Amino acid sequence: MTPAELSQAVLTAVRDSVEAGDFSAPVPDEVTVERPKNKVHGDYATNVALRLAKPAGRPPREVAQVIAERLAAAPGVAKVDIAGPGFLNITLDAASQGELALKIVELGAAYGTNDTHEGLRINLEFVSANPTGPIHIGGVRWAAVGDSLARILKACGADVTTEYYINDAGVQITKFGASLQAAANGRPVPEDGYVGDYIGDIAKKITDEEPGVLELPDDEQLARFKERGLELMVAEIQRSMDEFGVHYDVWFSEKSLHDSGAVGKAVDRLREQGHVFEKDGAVWLRTTDFTDDKDRVLIKADGETTYFASDAAYYLDKRDRGSEVAVYMLGADHHGYVNRLRAIAAAAGDDPNRNIEILIGQFVKMLRDGQEVRLSKRAGNIITIDDVIDWIGVDAARYSLARSNTDSTLTLDIDVLTSTSNDNPVYYVQYAHTRMCGVLRQAADRGFDKGAAEDFKPGLLTAPQESDLLGALGEFPRILATAAELREPHRVARYLEQLAGTYHRFYDSCRILPMGDEEPTDLNRARLWLAEATRTVIANGLALLGVSAPERM
């Protein structure tokens, strides 16, 4: 019996009690069951009686008693106890609890998926670093978190479009082109330009492709370095993302908003909503009507549109493409964007509490030999995505970057993340997976397997460590749904670490394979089912984080 099935059984007991006139109260849409911290309180607990007592006009323990009598008769329930003011502590029979292993193995990659976000169309934009240099460590964090979040939301039924916003319009692109031009001509990079070996590399590639580019007039030369340099830098970013296992559905050009007239149309649409005004020759959006700290300029007095106007056009474009929710994942230096983006949504007539979400990620530091690593030879003054991959590998990078709440600064220790010890969280989880694969291989080498489903005897899984492991496996769908709802992929990673620890304790206490020349028993086979179920859940969880589940290490 899964937690979801038990929840439904409790809900049925409540509904039957109300329909029988045992008490009168609105039947809830759902009932939550949780694993109690103390094992003596049973396998699961629910506070449904406390929730129903007030509308029923009855003491909670009386309501609990009525529900308990009906629930105790449900298939798979061994007993129901009433604790404290009216909590229901539920103990499942061993066979019912053990059947979960069979269900997990049969469902395979589908176990844990749910419909909590069914039909919700989400545009998920993450990283979106300026295409003027390699992806830096902050962007790498969002690459790991954003891609994991997309996978989790899809597993919960959402229709997700992942998107990278290419900031290919504005002065930063001109500075980038000027930096390339200077490098190609052997001149110092402009004071406000971009530095690092990558600038020289791109400049050389352009001059190798087009030997005559340096013979062009200065303004034409600059235009060519801007255009081709941008193409090469975007291609480099795409290559890095691919190597990191991140594949976007859409690469969206800011310049296309200007070329198509979308920016001007966005200003007109906001004007129709009544929130645009003119002052000092400029066109403004009255964002202070929507909790922003000041009104924002859309069009300057000289007729030039602002970045804010592009932001407005981009949000409207996302909504026009059918996204119900536009999720922006921004860096730690973008706190000021939260209210202004929410104001755009509100000014457009949307609900800023539903149609737009802004997630802010904090900084990342890397340590080696106890000292912070600050510089990259290639990028000059930042740690790049390629540096991270070279130092610790894709799996360790993705897992470690996604396993912590993005509200906090993250420190990655290169020495720990390249070690084969339990201090390395990704190694700890992956090792649990390989350990299970090893057990299954050993069983096959000895000529037996877990057997057919109809021969599985779940009632034999009665040891405390087996019960703990089954309980932990049953939590996976809830963890996944919560991670999607709160936009927190780290919940999946932390769950996997706890599950790996629970499995290791089971493995150390409950012998899976027979000793020596002993013939395998039904208990050995039942434990193989449990090991295979655990392997499945860990593989599913790692896949959601974009991390491999190796069979050997």
Buried (B, 14 or more C-beta within 10 A) or exposed (E): BBBBBBBBBBBBBBEBBBEEEBBEBEBBEEBBBEBBEEEEBBBBBBBBBBBBBEEBEBEBBBBBBBBBEBBBEBEBBBEBBBBEEBBBBBBBBBBBBBBBBBBBBEBEEEBBBBEBBEEBBBBBBBBBBBBBBBBBBBBBBBBBBBBBBBBBBBBBBBBBBBBBBBBBBBEBBEBBBBBBBBBBEEEEBEEEBBBBEBBBBBBEBBBEEBEEBBEBEEEEBBBBBBBBBBBBBBEBBBEBBEEBBBEBEEEBBBBBBBEEEBBBBBBEBBBEEEBBEEEEEBBBBBBBEBEBEEBBBBBBEEEEBBEBBBBBBBBBBBBEBEBBBBBBBBBBEBEEBBBBBBBBBBBBBBEBEEBBBBBBBBBBBBBEEEEEBEEBEBBBEBBBBBBBBEBBBBBBBBBBBBBBBBEEEBEBBBEBBBEEEEEBBBBBBBBBBBBBBBBBEEBEEEEBBBBEEEEBBBBBBBBEBBBBBBBBBBBBBBBBBBBBBEBBBBBBBBBBBBBBBBBBBBBEEBEBBBEEEEEBEEBBBBBBBBBBBBBBBBBBBBBBBBBBBBBEE
